[in-house]
Amino acid sequence: MSHSISPHLILVIGAGPAGMAAADQLSSAGHEVAIINRDCKFGGLAEYGIFPTKHRLRNGLRKTYREILSRPNVHYFGNVTVSEHGQLRLEELRALKPGAIIVASGAQGTKSLGLEGEKATGVFHAKDVVYHYNRLPSFSERPFHLGGHTAVIGIGDVMVDIAHWLTQFRHVPRVTAVARRGPAERKYNPKEIRAVCAQIDQPALVAEFARIGAALSAVGQQPDAILAELLGELSECKASNSPSILRFHFLASPRRVLADDRNYVRGLELEEMALTVRNGDVAAVGTGRRYEFPCDSVIFAVGDCVDESLGLPSNNGAFVTNPHHTDHQPDDALFEAYDPSAGRVLDDVFVTGWARQASVGLVGIAKRDGDWCAQVVLRRLAGKPAAPLGTAQASLEELRRLIVSRQPVVVDGRSLALLTRAEEEEAIRLGSAEFKFGTNEEMISAIYRQQA
Protein backbone atom coordinates (compact mmCIF):
# COMPACT_ATOMS: atom_id res chain seq x y z
CA MET A 1 0.00 0.00 0.00
CA SER A 2 1.33 3.39 -0.92
CA HIS A 3 1.90 5.60 2.10
CA SER A 4 0.53 8.52 0.07
CA ILE A 5 -2.89 6.88 0.42
CA SER A 6 -4.67 7.51 3.69
CA PRO A 7 -4.73 4.29 5.73
CA HIS A 8 -7.78 2.62 7.23
CA LEU A 9 -8.15 1.67 10.88
CA ILE A 10 -8.33 -2.10 11.31
CA LEU A 11 -9.54 -3.57 14.61
CA VAL A 12 -8.23 -7.03 15.51
CA ILE A 13 -9.97 -8.80 18.40
CA GLY A 14 -7.53 -11.30 19.86
CA ALA A 15 -3.72 -11.44 19.91
CA GLY A 16 -3.11 -15.11 19.24
CA PRO A 17 -1.30 -16.54 16.17
CA ALA A 18 -4.16 -15.73 13.77
CA GLY A 19 -4.73 -12.20 15.06
CA MET A 20 -1.03 -11.37 15.15
CA ALA A 21 -0.51 -12.72 11.62
CA ALA A 22 -3.34 -10.54 10.33
CA ALA A 23 -1.97 -7.53 12.23
CA ASP A 24 1.46 -8.18 10.73
CA GLN A 25 0.25 -8.11 7.14
CA LEU A 26 -2.17 -5.22 7.52
CA SER A 27 0.28 -2.99 9.38
CA SER A 28 2.98 -3.85 6.81
CA ALA A 29 0.54 -2.62 4.16
CA GLY A 30 0.43 0.76 5.92
CA HIS A 31 -2.87 0.54 7.79
CA GLU A 32 -3.39 1.54 11.40
CA VAL A 33 -4.05 -1.62 13.43
CA ALA A 34 -5.57 -1.70 16.92
CA ILE A 35 -5.34 -5.05 18.71
CA ILE A 36 -7.87 -5.59 21.49
CA ASN A 37 -6.98 -8.56 23.67
CA ARG A 38 -8.80 -10.17 26.60
CA ASP A 39 -5.55 -11.26 28.27
CA CYS A 40 -2.86 -8.94 29.55
CA LYS A 41 -0.25 -10.74 27.45
CA PHE A 42 -0.29 -11.34 23.71
CA GLY A 43 0.14 -14.81 22.24
CA GLY A 44 -3.11 -16.66 22.89
CA LEU A 45 -2.54 -20.25 21.78
CA ALA A 46 1.17 -19.49 21.29
CA GLU A 47 1.54 -18.31 24.90
CA TYR A 48 -0.98 -20.51 26.72
CA GLY A 49 -1.34 -23.55 24.45
CA ILE A 50 2.24 -24.67 23.80
CA PHE A 51 3.63 -27.16 26.29
CA PRO A 52 5.70 -25.35 28.97
CA THR A 53 8.98 -27.10 28.13
CA LYS A 54 8.99 -25.88 24.50
CA HIS A 55 10.91 -22.72 25.37
CA ARG A 56 12.58 -22.21 21.99
CA LEU A 57 9.32 -22.28 20.05
CA ARG A 58 7.50 -19.97 22.44
CA ASN A 59 10.39 -17.52 22.70
CA GLY A 60 10.69 -17.36 18.92
CA LEU A 61 7.01 -16.48 18.62
CA ARG A 62 7.28 -13.90 21.39
CA LYS A 63 10.15 -12.21 19.54
CA THR A 64 8.09 -12.07 16.36
CA TYR A 65 5.05 -10.64 18.15
CA ARG A 66 7.12 -8.03 19.99
CA GLU A 67 8.46 -6.79 16.67
CA ILE A 68 4.93 -6.42 15.31
CA LEU A 69 3.80 -4.53 18.41
CA SER A 70 6.80 -2.20 18.19
CA ARG A 71 5.57 -0.72 14.91
CA PRO A 72 4.25 2.84 15.19
CA ASN A 73 0.99 1.93 13.41
CA VAL A 74 0.20 -1.03 15.72
CA HIS A 75 -1.63 -0.23 18.95
CA TYR A 76 -2.15 -2.82 21.70
CA PHE A 77 -4.99 -2.77 24.24
CA GLY A 78 -4.60 -5.71 26.63
CA ASN A 79 -6.82 -6.66 29.57
CA VAL A 80 -9.84 -5.54 27.54
CA THR A 81 -12.72 -7.91 26.75
CA VAL A 82 -15.09 -7.60 23.80
CA SER A 83 -18.35 -9.33 24.66
CA GLU A 84 -21.88 -8.67 25.83
CA HIS A 85 -20.51 -8.78 29.38
CA GLY A 86 -17.11 -7.15 28.78
CA GLN A 87 -15.77 -3.63 28.62
CA LEU A 88 -16.63 -3.30 24.91
CA ARG A 89 -19.42 -4.63 22.73
CA LEU A 90 -19.00 -5.58 19.11
CA GLU A 91 -21.69 -3.16 17.94
CA GLU A 92 -19.80 -0.31 19.62
CA LEU A 93 -16.71 -1.18 17.63
CA ARG A 94 -18.70 -1.36 14.40
CA ALA A 95 -20.11 2.10 15.18
CA LEU A 96 -16.56 3.47 14.94
CA LYS A 97 -16.75 2.57 11.22
CA PRO A 98 -13.27 1.04 10.92
CA GLY A 99 -12.04 -0.28 7.61
CA ALA A 100 -12.50 -3.80 8.97
CA ILE A 101 -12.95 -5.75 12.17
CA ILE A 102 -11.12 -9.08 12.36
CA VAL A 103 -12.39 -11.45 15.03
CA ALA A 104 -9.48 -13.67 16.04
CA SER A 105 -10.66 -14.37 19.57
CA GLY A 106 -10.11 -18.12 19.35
CA ALA A 107 -12.41 -20.78 20.77
CA GLN A 108 -12.78 -19.73 24.39
CA GLY A 109 -15.51 -22.22 25.29
CA THR A 110 -15.37 -25.98 25.72
CA LYS A 111 -17.43 -28.55 23.87
CA SER A 112 -19.54 -30.88 25.95
CA LEU A 113 -20.64 -34.36 24.98
CA GLY A 114 -23.71 -33.87 27.15
CA LEU A 115 -23.09 -37.06 29.09
CA GLU A 116 -24.81 -37.96 32.31
CA GLY A 117 -22.38 -37.41 35.18
CA GLU A 118 -20.23 -34.74 33.47
CA LYS A 119 -20.59 -32.52 36.55
CA ALA A 120 -18.92 -35.05 38.85
CA THR A 121 -15.78 -34.07 40.74
CA GLY A 122 -12.82 -35.22 38.67
CA VAL A 123 -14.24 -34.37 35.22
CA PHE A 124 -12.23 -31.77 33.30
CA HIS A 125 -11.90 -30.38 29.80
CA ALA A 126 -8.57 -30.32 28.00
CA LYS A 127 -8.51 -26.54 27.65
CA ASP A 128 -8.86 -26.11 31.42
CA VAL A 129 -5.87 -28.38 31.97
CA VAL A 130 -3.73 -26.78 29.25
CA TYR A 131 -4.51 -23.29 30.54
CA HIS A 132 -3.72 -24.46 34.07
CA TYR A 133 -0.23 -25.76 33.39
CA ASN A 134 0.49 -22.77 31.13
CA ARG A 135 -0.44 -20.36 33.94
CA LEU A 136 -3.34 -18.53 32.27
CA PRO A 137 -5.00 -16.24 34.83
CA SER A 138 -8.19 -17.67 36.38
CA PHE A 139 -6.97 -21.18 35.49
CA SER A 140 -3.50 -21.21 37.05
CA GLU A 141 -4.70 -21.74 40.64
CA ARG A 142 -7.55 -24.12 39.82
CA PRO A 143 -7.40 -27.42 41.74
CA PHE A 144 -7.40 -30.73 39.85
CA HIS A 145 -8.58 -33.88 41.63
CA LEU A 146 -6.94 -36.65 39.59
CA GLY A 147 -6.51 -39.77 41.74
CA GLY A 148 -4.51 -42.77 40.61
CA HIS A 149 -5.99 -43.34 37.15
CA THR A 150 -6.94 -40.64 34.63
CA ALA A 151 -8.80 -41.38 31.39
CA VAL A 152 -8.09 -38.87 28.59
CA ILE A 153 -10.79 -38.94 25.90
CA GLY A 154 -9.17 -38.32 22.52
CA ILE A 155 -6.04 -39.32 20.66
CA GLY A 156 -4.59 -36.18 19.11
CA ASP A 157 -1.73 -33.84 19.97
CA VAL A 158 -3.71 -32.32 22.84
CA MET A 159 -4.00 -35.77 24.42
CA VAL A 160 -0.23 -36.17 24.14
CA ASP A 161 0.43 -32.83 25.86
CA ILE A 162 -2.00 -33.65 28.65
CA ALA A 163 -0.50 -37.13 29.08
CA HIS A 164 2.91 -35.46 29.23
CA TRP A 165 1.76 -33.21 32.08
CA LEU A 166 -0.02 -36.04 33.91
CA THR A 167 2.92 -38.45 33.74
CA GLN A 168 5.95 -36.16 33.96
CA PHE A 169 4.70 -33.38 36.22
CA ARG A 170 1.78 -34.76 38.24
CA HIS A 171 3.08 -38.36 38.28
CA VAL A 172 -0.40 -39.85 38.02
CA PRO A 173 0.28 -43.59 38.33
CA ARG A 174 -1.83 -44.60 35.34
CA VAL A 175 -3.12 -42.67 32.33
CA THR A 176 -5.30 -44.19 29.60
CA ALA A 177 -6.03 -42.55 26.24
CA VAL A 178 -9.55 -43.62 25.23
CA ALA A 179 -10.21 -43.47 21.48
CA ARG A 180 -13.51 -43.84 19.66
CA ARG A 181 -11.83 -45.23 16.57
CA GLY A 182 -8.86 -47.52 16.00
CA PRO A 183 -5.09 -47.02 16.13
CA ALA A 184 -4.84 -46.40 12.38
CA GLU A 185 -6.97 -43.28 12.89
CA ARG A 186 -4.79 -41.81 15.63
CA LYS A 187 -4.35 -38.07 15.14
CA TYR A 188 -1.22 -37.19 17.07
CA ASN A 189 2.04 -36.20 15.40
CA PRO A 190 4.57 -39.09 15.67
CA LYS A 191 7.23 -36.57 16.73
CA GLU A 192 5.04 -35.35 19.60
CA ILE A 193 4.53 -38.84 21.03
CA ARG A 194 8.28 -38.98 21.81
CA ALA A 195 7.63 -36.78 24.84
CA VAL A 196 5.62 -39.57 26.52
CA CYS A 197 6.54 -42.80 24.75
CA ALA A 198 8.90 -43.82 27.57
CA GLN A 199 5.76 -44.11 29.71
CA ILE A 200 3.82 -46.28 27.23
CA ASP A 201 3.13 -49.79 28.51
CA GLN A 202 4.18 -51.72 25.40
CA PRO A 203 3.04 -55.19 26.59
CA ALA A 204 -0.38 -53.68 27.31
CA LEU A 205 -0.37 -52.11 23.83
CA VAL A 206 0.30 -55.52 22.25
CA ALA A 207 -2.54 -56.98 24.32
CA GLU A 208 -4.83 -54.15 23.18
CA PHE A 209 -4.16 -55.00 19.54
CA ALA A 210 -5.03 -58.61 20.28
CA ARG A 211 -8.34 -57.40 21.74
CA ILE A 212 -9.31 -55.27 18.74
CA GLY A 213 -7.54 -57.16 15.94
CA ALA A 214 -10.69 -58.75 14.49
CA ALA A 215 -12.43 -55.36 14.29
CA LEU A 216 -9.48 -53.90 12.36
CA SER A 217 -9.32 -56.84 9.98
CA ALA A 218 -13.06 -56.51 9.29
CA VAL A 219 -12.42 -53.26 7.39
CA GLY A 220 -9.31 -54.47 5.59
CA GLN A 221 -6.76 -53.10 8.04
CA GLN A 222 -3.72 -55.15 8.99
CA PRO A 223 -3.31 -55.21 12.79
CA ASP A 224 0.27 -56.52 12.74
CA ALA A 225 1.42 -53.83 10.30
CA ILE A 226 -0.30 -51.04 12.25
CA LEU A 227 1.19 -52.28 15.52
CA ALA A 228 4.67 -52.42 13.97
CA GLU A 229 4.26 -48.88 12.66
CA LEU A 230 3.07 -47.62 16.04
CA LEU A 231 5.89 -49.35 17.91
CA GLY A 232 8.33 -47.90 15.39
CA GLU A 233 7.22 -44.41 16.42
CA LEU A 234 8.32 -45.22 19.97
CA SER A 235 11.98 -45.66 19.10
CA GLU A 236 13.18 -42.14 20.00
CA CYS A 237 11.66 -41.64 23.42
CA LYS A 238 12.80 -38.80 25.63
CA ALA A 239 14.44 -39.95 28.85
CA SER A 240 12.13 -40.12 31.85
CA ASN A 241 12.33 -41.03 35.52
CA SER A 242 8.58 -40.96 36.02
CA PRO A 243 6.96 -44.17 37.31
CA SER A 244 3.69 -43.35 35.50
CA ILE A 245 2.39 -45.61 32.76
CA LEU A 246 0.39 -44.66 29.65
CA ARG A 247 -2.00 -47.08 27.97
CA PHE A 248 -4.42 -46.96 25.04
CA HIS A 249 -8.00 -48.17 24.89
CA PHE A 250 -9.38 -48.18 21.34
CA LEU A 251 -12.86 -48.59 19.85
CA ALA A 252 -14.59 -47.20 22.92
CA SER A 253 -16.98 -44.24 23.17
CA PRO A 254 -18.00 -42.65 26.50
CA ARG A 255 -21.71 -42.85 27.23
CA ARG A 256 -21.85 -41.95 30.93
CA VAL A 257 -19.56 -40.73 33.71
CA LEU A 258 -19.97 -42.92 36.77
CA ALA A 259 -19.75 -41.27 40.20
CA ASP A 260 -19.76 -42.54 43.77
CA ASP A 261 -22.10 -41.39 46.55
CA ARG A 262 -19.88 -38.29 47.11
CA ASN A 263 -20.11 -37.40 43.39
CA TYR A 264 -16.46 -38.26 42.75
CA VAL A 265 -15.61 -40.05 39.49
CA ARG A 266 -15.34 -43.81 39.87
CA GLY A 267 -15.36 -44.75 36.18
CA LEU A 268 -16.86 -44.46 32.72
CA GLU A 269 -19.57 -46.37 30.98
CA LEU A 270 -18.13 -47.06 27.52
CA GLU A 271 -19.81 -48.38 24.40
CA GLU A 272 -17.86 -50.85 22.32
CA MET A 273 -17.41 -49.53 18.80
CA ALA A 274 -17.00 -51.30 15.47
CA LEU A 275 -15.39 -49.95 12.31
CA THR A 276 -17.07 -49.45 8.98
CA VAL A 277 -16.12 -47.88 5.65
CA ARG A 278 -18.14 -44.87 4.47
CA ASN A 279 -17.29 -43.11 1.22
CA GLY A 280 -13.80 -44.56 1.38
CA ASP A 281 -13.15 -43.42 4.96
CA VAL A 282 -13.08 -45.55 8.10
CA ALA A 283 -15.73 -44.56 10.65
CA ALA A 284 -16.75 -45.88 14.06
CA VAL A 285 -20.26 -47.16 14.77
CA GLY A 286 -21.76 -48.23 18.06
CA THR A 287 -22.45 -51.89 18.76
CA GLY A 288 -24.81 -51.29 21.67
CA ARG A 289 -22.60 -53.29 24.00
CA ARG A 290 -21.68 -51.28 27.10
CA TYR A 291 -19.29 -51.91 29.94
CA GLU A 292 -17.71 -50.13 32.92
CA PHE A 293 -14.18 -48.77 32.76
CA PRO A 294 -12.79 -47.89 36.21
CA CYS A 295 -10.91 -44.57 36.59
CA ASP A 296 -10.62 -41.74 39.11
CA SER A 297 -10.76 -38.76 36.77
CA VAL A 298 -11.67 -37.93 33.17
CA ILE A 299 -10.27 -35.29 30.83
CA PHE A 300 -12.21 -34.63 27.62
CA ALA A 301 -9.88 -33.65 24.75
CA VAL A 302 -12.69 -33.45 22.20
CA GLY A 303 -12.44 -29.86 20.97
CA ASP A 304 -13.55 -26.37 21.86
CA CYS A 305 -16.16 -23.81 20.85
CA VAL A 306 -16.33 -20.04 20.49
CA ASP A 307 -17.69 -17.69 23.12
CA GLU A 308 -21.12 -16.75 21.80
CA SER A 309 -21.25 -13.71 24.07
CA LEU A 310 -18.91 -11.90 21.67
CA GLY A 311 -21.99 -11.07 19.62
CA LEU A 312 -21.67 -13.01 16.36
CA PRO A 313 -23.93 -15.85 15.16
CA SER A 314 -22.31 -19.24 15.75
CA ASN A 315 -22.85 -22.83 14.67
CA ASN A 316 -21.13 -26.10 15.57
CA GLY A 317 -18.64 -24.36 17.83
CA ALA A 318 -17.49 -21.65 15.38
CA PHE A 319 -18.77 -18.28 14.20
CA VAL A 320 -20.90 -18.49 11.07
CA THR A 321 -19.29 -17.46 7.78
CA ASN A 322 -20.75 -16.65 4.36
CA PRO A 323 -22.07 -19.84 2.70
CA HIS A 324 -22.00 -18.19 -0.74
CA HIS A 325 -18.51 -18.89 -1.98
CA THR A 326 -16.46 -16.80 -4.40
CA ASP A 327 -13.86 -17.59 -7.04
CA HIS A 328 -11.02 -15.98 -5.09
CA GLN A 329 -8.11 -17.94 -3.66
CA PRO A 330 -8.40 -17.97 -0.70
CA ASP A 331 -12.17 -17.82 -0.81
CA ASP A 332 -13.35 -14.49 0.64
CA ALA A 333 -16.60 -16.03 1.85
CA LEU A 334 -14.79 -18.36 4.24
CA PHE A 335 -13.73 -15.36 6.33
CA GLU A 336 -16.82 -13.12 6.09
CA ALA A 337 -19.01 -13.08 9.22
CA TYR A 338 -22.58 -13.96 8.30
CA ASP A 339 -26.00 -13.57 9.90
CA PRO A 340 -28.09 -16.59 8.80
CA SER A 341 -31.30 -15.22 10.30
CA ALA A 342 -31.04 -12.10 8.12
CA GLY A 343 -29.42 -13.95 5.23
CA ARG A 344 -26.64 -11.41 4.78
CA VAL A 345 -22.96 -10.79 5.34
CA LEU A 346 -22.01 -8.56 8.27
CA ASP A 347 -20.25 -5.76 6.43
CA ASP A 348 -16.53 -5.39 7.16
CA VAL A 349 -16.52 -8.08 9.88
CA PHE A 350 -14.23 -11.06 9.31
CA VAL A 351 -13.33 -14.14 11.38
CA THR A 352 -10.13 -16.16 11.40
CA GLY A 353 -8.23 -18.85 13.28
CA TRP A 354 -10.10 -20.91 15.83
CA ALA A 355 -12.93 -18.34 15.78
CA ARG A 356 -13.56 -19.58 12.23
CA GLN A 357 -12.65 -23.25 12.67
CA ALA A 358 -12.59 -24.19 16.34
CA SER A 359 -9.74 -26.47 17.42
CA VAL A 360 -8.42 -26.97 13.86
CA GLY A 361 -4.62 -27.13 13.89
CA LEU A 362 -2.19 -25.47 16.22
CA VAL A 363 0.00 -22.35 15.95
CA GLY A 364 1.17 -22.81 12.36
CA ILE A 365 -2.33 -23.47 11.03
CA ALA A 366 -3.76 -20.51 12.95
CA LYS A 367 -1.03 -18.22 11.58
CA ARG A 368 -1.74 -19.33 8.02
CA ASP A 369 -5.43 -18.66 8.56
CA GLY A 370 -4.63 -15.15 9.79
CA ASP A 371 -2.45 -14.55 6.73
CA TRP A 372 -5.28 -15.64 4.43
CA CYS A 373 -7.78 -13.47 6.25
CA ALA A 374 -5.48 -10.45 5.86
CA GLN A 375 -5.33 -11.08 2.11
CA VAL A 376 -9.11 -11.07 1.96
CA VAL A 377 -9.31 -7.83 3.95
CA LEU A 378 -6.64 -6.14 1.82
CA ARG A 379 -8.50 -7.11 -1.34
CA ARG A 380 -11.70 -5.71 0.14
CA LEU A 381 -10.02 -2.46 1.18
CA ALA A 382 -8.50 -2.06 -2.27
CA GLY A 383 -12.02 -1.81 -3.65
CA LYS A 384 -13.01 0.94 -1.21
CA PRO A 385 -12.49 4.68 -1.59
CA ALA A 386 -9.48 5.94 0.31
CA ALA A 387 -10.32 7.04 3.82
CA PRO A 388 -10.26 10.84 4.25
CA LEU A 389 -7.00 12.06 5.71
CA GLY A 390 -6.92 11.72 9.49
CA THR A 391 -9.96 9.42 9.66
CA ALA A 392 -8.02 6.42 10.95
CA GLN A 393 -6.28 8.47 13.65
CA ALA A 394 -9.53 10.09 14.73
CA SER A 395 -11.25 6.70 15.01
CA LEU A 396 -8.26 5.34 16.92
CA GLU A 397 -8.45 8.17 19.46
CA GLU A 398 -12.18 7.61 19.83
CA LEU A 399 -11.50 3.92 20.49
CA ARG A 400 -8.82 4.81 23.02
CA ARG A 401 -11.18 7.15 24.91
CA LEU A 402 -13.91 4.51 24.92
CA ILE A 403 -11.58 1.82 26.29
CA VAL A 404 -10.11 4.02 29.02
CA SER A 405 -13.61 5.05 30.14
CA ARG A 406 -14.51 1.36 30.64
CA GLN A 407 -11.23 -0.23 31.72
CA PRO A 408 -8.87 1.90 33.86
CA VAL A 409 -6.10 -0.73 33.77
CA VAL A 410 -5.18 -1.17 30.12
CA VAL A 411 -1.98 -3.02 29.26
CA ASP A 412 -0.25 -1.31 26.34
CA GLY A 413 2.96 -2.11 24.50
CA ARG A 414 5.16 -0.32 27.03
CA SER A 415 3.47 -2.16 29.91
CA LEU A 416 4.10 -5.45 28.14
CA ALA A 417 7.82 -4.69 27.98
CA LEU A 418 7.85 -3.99 31.72
CA LEU A 419 5.94 -7.21 32.41
CA THR A 420 8.41 -9.19 30.32
CA ARG A 421 11.31 -7.72 32.28
CA ALA A 422 9.61 -8.54 35.60
CA GLU A 423 9.03 -12.18 34.59
CA GLU A 424 12.59 -12.55 33.31
CA GLU A 425 13.97 -11.19 36.59
CA GLU A 426 11.78 -13.60 38.57
CA ALA A 427 12.96 -16.53 36.43
CA ILE A 428 16.58 -15.60 37.16
CA ARG A 429 15.84 -15.29 40.87
CA LEU A 430 14.23 -18.73 40.93
CA GLY A 431 16.88 -20.30 38.69
CA SER A 432 14.25 -21.50 36.19
CA ALA A 433 14.13 -21.32 32.41
CA GLU A 434 10.88 -19.39 32.49
CA PHE A 435 8.48 -17.76 34.90
CA LYS A 436 4.89 -16.58 34.48
CA PHE A 437 2.70 -14.66 36.87
CA GLY A 438 -0.47 -16.67 37.35
CA THR A 439 -3.03 -13.89 37.85
CA ASN A 440 -3.84 -10.56 36.23
CA GLU A 441 -3.43 -8.89 39.61
CA GLU A 442 0.14 -10.18 39.89
CA MET A 443 0.90 -8.99 36.37
CA ILE A 444 -0.48 -5.51 36.98
CA SER A 445 1.40 -5.24 40.27
CA ALA A 446 4.62 -6.30 38.56
CA ILE A 447 4.13 -3.63 35.90
CA TYR A 448 3.60 -0.97 38.58
CA ARG A 449 6.73 -2.10 40.42
CA GLN A 450 8.76 -1.86 37.23
CA GLN A 451 7.39 1.61 36.56
CA ALA A 452 8.42 2.69 40.05
Stockholm file with secondary structure:
# STOCKHOLM 1.0

chainA/1-452         MSHSISPHLILVIGAGPAGMAAADQLSSAGHEVAIINRDCKFGGLAEYGIFPTKHRLRNGLRKTYREILSRPNVHYFGNVTVSEHGQLRLEELRALKPGAIIVASGAQGTKSLGLEGEKATGVFHAKDVVYHYNRLPSFSERPFHLGGHTAVIGIGDVMVDIAHWLTQFRHVPRVTAVARRGPAERKYNPKEIRAVCAQIDQPALVAEFARIGAALSAVGQQPDAILAELLGELSECKASNSPSILRFHFLASPRRVLADDRNYVRGLELEEMALTVRNGDVAAVGTGRRYEFPCDSVIFAVGDCVDESLGLPSNNGAFVTNPHHTDHQPDDALFEAYDPSAGRVLDDVFVTGWARQASVGLVGIAKRDGDWCAQVVLRRLAGKPAAPLGTAQASLEELRRLIVSRQPVVVDGRSLALLTRAEEEEAIRLGSAEFKFGTNEEMISAIYRQQA
#=GR chainA/1-452 SS CCTTSCCCEEEEECCSHHHHHHHHHHHHTTCEEEEEESSSSSCTHHHHTSCTTCHHHHHHHHHHHHHHHTSTTEEEEESCCBSTTSSBCHHHHHHTCCSEEEECCCCCEECCCCCBTTTSBTEEEHHHHHHHHTTCTTTTTCCCCCCSEEEEECCSHHHHHHHHIIIIISCCSEEEEECSSCGGGCCSCTTGGGGTGGGBCHHHHHHHHHHHHHHHHTTTCCHHHHHHHHHHTTSSCCCCCCCCEEEEECSEEEEEEEECTTSBEEEEEEEEEEEEEETTEEEEEEEEEEEEEECSEEEECSCEECCGGGSSCEETTEECBCSSCCSSSSCGGGGEEEETTTTEEEEEEEECGGGTSTTCSCHHHHHHHHHHHHHHHHHHHHTSCCCCTTHHHHHHHHHHHHHHHHCSCCBCHHHHHHHHHHHHHHHHHHTCSCCCCSSHHHHHHHHHHHHC
#=GC SS_cons         CCTTSCCCEEEEECCSHHHHHHHHHHHHTTCEEEEEESSSSSCTHHHHTSCTTCHHHHHHHHHHHHHHHTSTTEEEEESCCBSTTSSBCHHHHHHTCCSEEEECCCCCEECCCCCBTTTSBTEEEHHHHHHHHTTCTTTTTCCCCCCSEEEEECCSHHHHHHHHIIIIISCCSEEEEECSSCGGGCCSCTTGGGGTGGGBCHHHHHHHHHHHHHHHHTTTCCHHHHHHHHHHTTSSCCCCCCCCEEEEECSEEEEEEEECTTSBEEEEEEEEEEEEEETTEEEEEEEEEEEEEECSEEEECSCEECCGGGSSCEETTEECBCSSCCSSSSCGGGGEEEETTTTEEEEEEEECGGGTSTTCSCHHHHHHHHHHHHHHHHHHHHTSCCCCTTHHHHHHHHHHHHHHHHCSCCBCHHHHHHHHHHHHHHHHHHTCSCCCCSSHHHHHHHHHHHHC
//
